[in-house]
Amino acid sequence: MKNLRNALLLKQLYQLKQLGFKYTSVSPYKKEEPDLTLPNTLEKLRKQALECHLCGLSKSRTHVVFGEGDPHAALMFVGEAPGSSEDSMGKPFVGRSGELLTKMIENVLHLKREDVYISNIVKCRPPNNRTPTPTEAHTCQPYLLKQIELVKPELIVALGATAYHYLTGDESPISKARGIIQQQKNYAIIPTYHPSYLLRNPSAKKEVFEDLLKVEKLLKNNML
């Protein structure tokens, strides 16, 4: 496209020279820039995400897993990526990890699942449930950032190291970062272990319980 633009501009300059022009105020050919702004409603953003083919994950997905919950939730959960169950149903956290997350929300925070908003760093399942590559995560990141902008949560719980890293840029191990409140411009972040980690390491449930008690206290006392 750049070569074509230059060729058209050069052709126009030669034509003007043949007509005797030495200087001209004629505007050169301008490439029409695409509109890269994202929609300003969750529904329109979801529809755009459903049609997304910006990275290779779109080739192997069954469904785009956009996110769900209260569109004005004070509390948001962000995980890593959809798994096989989520890919099949098009909804976040519906497998075994999802069942555990729902119990965490209901039994510790005393909220209903529909009272919070749940999403992931990437909206499509990586093959074999591998960790998203940096390219995949950064390509999908604008969708998540726009979700955060539209939902306007007071607090985000980053579930696992991948979610924590891409939300903050901090590469500290999740074992070191968990439970520490990090204030961002318009919201706070508390990282904790991902539910899938708890399924493999049940002994870590005590630490997540402590982290969620801190979340409950912050929300209840409006300390953010």
C-alpha positions in Angstrom: 0.0 0.0 0.0 2.9 2.4 0.8 4.4 1.8 -2.7 1.1 2.4 -4.4 0.6 5.6 -2.4 4.0 6.8 -3.4 3.5 5.9 -7.1 0.2 7.8 -7.2 1.8 10.9 -5.5 4.7 10.8 -8.0 2.3 10.5 -10.9 0.4 13.5 -9.7 3.6 15.6 -9.3 4.7 14.7 -12.9 1.3 15.7 -14.3 1.5 19.1 -12.5 5.0 19.7 -13.7 3.9 19.1 -17.3 1.2 21.7 -16.9 3.8 24.2 -15.8 3.3 24.2 -12.0 6.3 24.8 -9.8 4.4 24.9 -6.5 1.0 23.6 -5.7 -1.5 23.6 -2.9 -3.1 20.4 -4.3 -3.4 17.9 -1.5 -1.5 14.7 -2.3 -3.1 11.3 -2.2 -3.9 10.3 1.4 -4.5 6.8 2.6 -7.8 6.4 4.4 -6.9 5.2 7.9 -9.0 2.4 9.4 -11.1 3.2 12.5 -9.3 1.4 15.3 -11.6 2.6 18.1 -13.5 0.0 20.1 -17.2 0.2 20.7 -18.5 2.0 23.8 -21.0 -0.7 24.9 -20.3 -4.2 26.2 -22.8 -5.7 23.7 -21.2 -4.0 20.7 -17.7 -4.9 22.0 -18.8 -8.6 22.4 -20.1 -8.7 18.8 -16.8 -7.3 17.5 -14.9 -9.9 19.6 -17.0 -12.7 18.2 -15.8 -11.7 14.7 -12.1 -11.3 15.7 -9.4 -13.0 13.7 -6.4 -11.0 14.8 -4.4 -13.9 16.1 -3.9 -17.6 15.4 -6.2 -18.7 18.3 -9.2 -17.8 16.1 -8.3 -20.7 13.8 -8.7 -23.4 16.5 -11.5 -22.0 18.7 -15.0 -23.3 18.8 -16.4 -20.2 20.5 -15.1 -16.8 21.5 -15.4 -16.5 25.3 -16.0 -12.8 25.8 -17.0 -12.6 29.5 -20.1 -12.3 31.5 -21.7 -10.9 34.7 -23.0 -7.6 36.0 -22.0 -4.9 33.5 -21.6 -2.4 36.5 -20.0 -4.8 38.9 -17.8 -3.4 41.7 -15.7 -6.7 41.6 -14.2 -8.2 38.5 -12.3 -11.5 38.1 -9.8 -12.0 35.4 -8.3 -15.4 34.5 -5.8 -16.6 32.0 -7.7 -18.1 29.1 -10.7 -20.3 28.3 -10.4 -24.1 28.7 -12.1 -26.9 26.8 -15.5 -26.5 28.6 -15.5 -22.7 28.2 -14.5 -23.1 24.5 -17.4 -25.5 24.0 -20.0 -23.3 25.7 -18.7 -19.8 25.0 -18.8 -18.8 28.7 -16.0 -18.2 31.1 -15.2 -20.5 34.0 -17.8 -23.2 33.5 -15.6 -26.3 34.0 -14.2 -27.6 37.3 -12.3 -24.4 37.8 -15.5 -22.5 37.2 -17.4 -24.5 39.8 -14.7 -23.8 42.3 -14.6 -20.1 41.4 -18.4 -19.9 41.9 -18.1 -21.5 45.4 -15.4 -19.0 46.2 -17.7 -16.1 45.2 -20.7 -17.5 47.0 -19.2 -19.0 50.1 -16.4 -16.6 50.9 -17.6 -13.3 49.4 -21.3 -14.0 50.0 -22.1 -12.7 46.5 -23.9 -14.3 43.6 -21.9 -15.1 40.6 -24.1 -12.8 38.5 -23.1 -9.9 40.8 -19.5 -9.9 39.6 -18.0 -9.7 36.2 -15.7 -12.5 34.9 -13.3 -12.4 31.9 -9.9 -13.6 30.8 -6.7 -12.2 29.3 -7.4 -13.9 26.0 -10.9 -14.7 24.6 -10.1 -17.9 22.7 -8.7 -21.2 24.0 -5.0 -21.8 23.4 -4.4 -25.4 22.0 -4.0 -28.0 24.7 -4.7 -25.3 27.3 -1.2 -23.9 27.0 -0.3 -20.5 28.4 -1.1 -17.7 25.9 1.9 -16.3 24.0 2.9 -12.7 24.5 1.7 -11.9 21.0 -1.7 -13.5 21.7 -2.1 -11.8 25.0 -1.1 -8.3 23.7 -3.3 -8.7 20.6 -6.3 -9.5 22.8 -5.5 -7.0 25.6 -7.5 -4.1 24.1 -10.7 -6.1 24.5 -10.0 -6.7 28.2 -9.0 -3.1 28.8 -12.1 -1.9 27.1 -14.2 -4.2 29.3 -12.6 -2.8 32.4 -13.2 0.7 31.1 -16.9 0.0 30.5 -17.6 -2.1 33.7 -15.6 0.3 35.9 -14.9 -2.2 38.7 -13.5 -0.9 42.0 -11.5 -4.1 42.5 -10.1 -6.7 40.1 -9.0 -10.1 41.3 -6.2 -11.4 39.1 -6.5 -15.2 39.0 -3.0 -16.6 38.5 0.4 -15.4 37.3 -0.6 -14.8 33.7 -3.5 -12.6 34.5 -1.5 -10.7 37.1 1.4 -10.2 34.7 -0.6 -8.8 31.8 -2.7 -6.6 34.1 0.3 -5.0 35.9 3.4 -5.7 33.9 4.9 -7.2 37.1 6.7 -10.6 36.5 6.9 -11.5 40.2 5.9 -15.0 41.1 2.2 -15.3 42.1 3.3 -16.8 45.4 5.1 -13.6 46.2 2.5 -11.2 44.8 -0.7 -12.8 46.0 -2.8 -10.9 48.5 -1.0 -7.6 48.0 -3.3 -4.7 47.0 -2.0 -2.8 44.0 -3.7 0.5 43.3 -4.1 1.4 39.6 -5.4 4.6 38.2 -9.1 3.8 38.5 -9.2 0.5 40.4 -7.2 -1.8 42.6 -5.9 -5.3 41.8 -5.4 -8.2 44.2 -3.7 -11.3 42.7 -4.4 -14.8 44.0 -4.0 -18.3 42.8 -6.1 -19.5 39.8 -8.8 -22.1 40.7 -7.1 -24.7 38.4 -4.0 -24.4 40.6 -6.2 -25.0 43.7 -7.5 -28.2 42.1 -4.0 -29.5 41.8 -2.8 -28.0 45.1 -5.7 -28.1 47.6 -3.4 -26.9 50.4 -3.2 -23.5 48.8 -7.0 -22.9 49.4 -6.2 -21.5 52.8 -4.1 -18.7 51.2 -6.8 -17.9 48.7 -9.4 -17.9 51.5 -7.3 -15.2 53.2 -7.0 -13.2 50.0 -10.8 -13.3 49.5 -11.5 -12.2 53.0 -9.4 -9.1 52.2 -11.4 -8.6 49.1 -14.6 -8.9 51.1 -13.4 -6.4 53.7 -12.4 -3.8 51.0 -15.7 -4.0 49.3 -17.8 -4.0 52.4 -16.0 -1.1 54.0 -15.6 0.8 50.7 -11.9 1.1 51.4 -10.8 1.4 47.8 
